[in-house]
Amino acid sequence: MMPNHDLKDDGKSGETEASRELAPEDFYYEGPYLVFTSAYHLKRGYCCNSGCRHCPYREP
């Protein structure tokens, strides 16, 4: 299950981000962990401030 901050309503279709299916380019597994790619973060459209490894929104 995804954290609550991923349950943001997109305001368009009534779907939440967590209810959409993930595409293969959106994530990979590293051991038991699901790691989101920058492609996923760009689709999400905002930074969740969780220190994600591939966040394109944080400063380098």
SVG drawing of the C-alpha trace seen along z (x, -y; Angstrom):
<svg xmlns="http://www.w3.org/2000/svg" viewBox="-15 -23 38 32">
<polyline fill="none" stroke="black" stroke-width="0.4" points="0.0,0.0 1.2,-3.5 1.6,-6.3 -1.3,-8.6 0.4,-11.5 0.1,-9.5 -3.7,-9.5 -4.0,-13.1 -7.1,-13.5 -6.1,-14.8 -9.3,-17.0 -10.1,-15.8 -11.6,-12.3 -12.1,-11.6 -9.3,-9.0 -6.6,-9.1 -3.0,-8.7 -2.7,-5.4 -5.7,-3.9 -4.0,-4.2 -2.0,-1.3 1.8,-1.7 3.5,-1.4 6.7,0.7 8.8,-2.5 7.4,-3.9 9.3,-1.6 11.8,1.2 12.5,3.6 15.6,3.4 15.5,6.4 12.1,6.2 11.7,2.5 9.7,0.9 11.6,-2.1 9.8,-4.8 11.6,-6.3 11.8,-9.9 9.2,-9.0 6.7,-8.2 7.5,-11.3 7.0,-13.5 3.7,-11.8 2.7,-12.5 3.5,-16.1 4.8,-17.2 7.4,-16.4 6.2,-14.5 9.2,-15.6 10.1,-12.0 13.6,-12.1 12.9,-9.8 16.0,-8.6 14.9,-9.6 12.9,-12.8 13.3,-15.3 11.9,-18.1 14.5,-18.3 17.6,-20.4 20.8,-18.5"/>
</svg>
